[in-house]
Amino acid sequence: MNTDTKDRTIYKPQFIRGDALKIPTYRVLKQDGSLYKNAQAPEVDQPLALRIYSSMVRTRMLDERGLASQRQGRLSFYMQSTGEEATTVGFAAALDDQDMIMTQYREQGALVYRGFTLDEFMNQLFSNALDYGKGRQMPIHYGSEKLHFMTISSTLATQLPQATGYAYGQKLAGEGHCTVAVFGEGAASEGDFHAALNMAAVLKVPAIFLCRNNGYAISTPASEQFAGDGIAPRGIGYGMHTIRVDGNDILAVLEATRQARKIAVEQNEPVLIEAMSYRLAAHSSSDDPSGYRSNAEEAKWRDLDPLLRMKNWLLQQGWWSEEEDKALFEADRQAVMAAMKKAEKVGRPHIDEMITDVYDIPPAHLQQQLQDLKAHIRLYPEVYPKSALQLDAPEGVNRG
């Protein structure tokens, strides 16, 4: 227990208001592409800048076509990250490729940056036989072992205690890696958030907790979620290094995450980053934001589009042109559509895959349930798709 009371003793009651602590926001880049006065751009060369921007554009095109396909009935569900690409791509660009990423469900930009292909995205969205999850996850629940990207879970905040545990393992391994856990401000209301931050601070693990504060937990505005100054003060409350950053400012997100990683890896101490942004799209393809926010509010944030801000900076550097920009958007739009059409033609996972990948040998009760299901399908073949009627186990599937 800390018993040091030097210079901290008072002799009359003095209460500290919870709203007395106001966290400043770190900014570098203005919307017109110029730097704020006294701001210094992080070290970014042309290849890195163009990789970041192309990842942001690809994410935007993936989201555009993903939602359109859901509306056409080709996909059952989709979630966009439109307006938040500077946060979702920017943090990934600051990491080592071996660092672990555990996200919520709006961080496809990080996967794009790390090299997840359009085919891999589409295989997951269509739950086809090439989907790494073998059709057992709903769309947008991506995961990639080779890219050190933990499979997404819909349940809020479950990745946060997992990140603390994984980072503790990284600390023991001593190989100089960290874990980044990304979540929304709504997830910060879950108990897992508090447990994870407290454990991380006490155990001193190399973890970065990145809160993507877009102002809404589905339809609940931040003003109705908490009374304090956002999420950042909570990091201070747990004794963590903390910073708030403009989440639409790609250079600020990049530099803040770089420095956070340095603290995490070199000092084995956790960091909380609160990135202030806004989702220009609906919460999901099942949501209608017109019921809880105004067109004027959306227009205000549309003027702060992170892609436009990044493009303006690239133009000022002489690293990009309007012609190249137009060509990139069109090329990515066509590439996404081509990958989508390709994935649609791939067959479904075999029925035997339903009970693989959990046990080395599926237990008897699961094997029996699978046989019962096959018997049911044989009894009513007219109500099942042709792919479900291929009941013989494919080569390599272990049925025990």
Stockholm file with secondary structure:
# STOCKHOLM 1.0

chainA/1-400         MNTDTKDRTIYKPQFIRGDALKIPTYRVLKQDGSLYKNAQAPEVDQPLALRIYSSMVRTRMLDERGLASQRQGRLSFYMQSTGEEATTVGFAAALDDQDMIMTQYREQGALVYRGFTLDEFMNQLFSNALDYGKGRQMPIHYGSEKLHFMTISSTLATQLPQATGYAYGQKLAGEGHCTVAVFGEGAASEGDFHAALNMAAVLKVPAIFLCRNNGYAISTPASEQFAGDGIAPRGIGYGMHTIRVDGNDILAVLEATRQARKIAVEQNEPVLIEAMSYRLAAHSSSDDPSGYRSNAEEAKWRDLDPLLRMKNWLLQQGWWSEEEDKALFEADRQAVMAAMKKAEKVGRPHIDEMITDVYDIPPAHLQQQLQDLKAHIRLYPEVYPKSALQLDAPEGVNRG
#=GR chainA/1-400 SS CCCCCTTCCCSSCCCCCTTSCCCCEECCBCTTSCBCTTCCCCCCCHHHHHHHHHHHHHHHHHHHHHHHHHHTTSCSCCCCCTTCHHHHHHHHHTSCTTSEEECCSSCHHHHHHHTCCHHHHHHHHTTCTTCTTTTCSCTTCCCBTTTTBCCCCSSTTTHHHHHHHHHHHHHHHTSSCCEEEEEETTGGGSHHHHHHHHHHHHHTCCEEEEEEECSEETTEEGGGTCSSSSSHHHHHHTTCEEEEEETTCHHHHHHHHHHHHHHHHHHCCCEEEEEECCCSSCSSTTCCGGGTSCHHHHHHHHTTCHHHHHHHHHHHHTSCCHHHHHHHHHHHHHHHHHHHHHHHTSCCCCGGGGGCSSSSSCCHHHHHHHHHHHHHHHHCGGGSCGGGGCCSCCTTCCCC
#=GC SS_cons         CCCCCTTCCCSSCCCCCTTSCCCCEECCBCTTSCBCTTCCCCCCCHHHHHHHHHHHHHHHHHHHHHHHHHHTTSCSCCCCCTTCHHHHHHHHHTSCTTSEEECCSSCHHHHHHHTCCHHHHHHHHTTCTTCTTTTCSCTTCCCBTTTTBCCCCSSTTTHHHHHHHHHHHHHHHTSSCCEEEEEETTGGGSHHHHHHHHHHHHHTCCEEEEEEECSEETTEEGGGTCSSSSSHHHHHHTTCEEEEEETTCHHHHHHHHHHHHHHHHHHCCCEEEEEECCCSSCSSTTCCGGGTSCHHHHHHHHTTCHHHHHHHHHHHHTSCCHHHHHHHHHHHHHHHHHHHHHHHTSCCCCGGGGGCSSSSSCCHHHHHHHHHHHHHHHHCGGGSCGGGGCCSCCTTCCCC
//
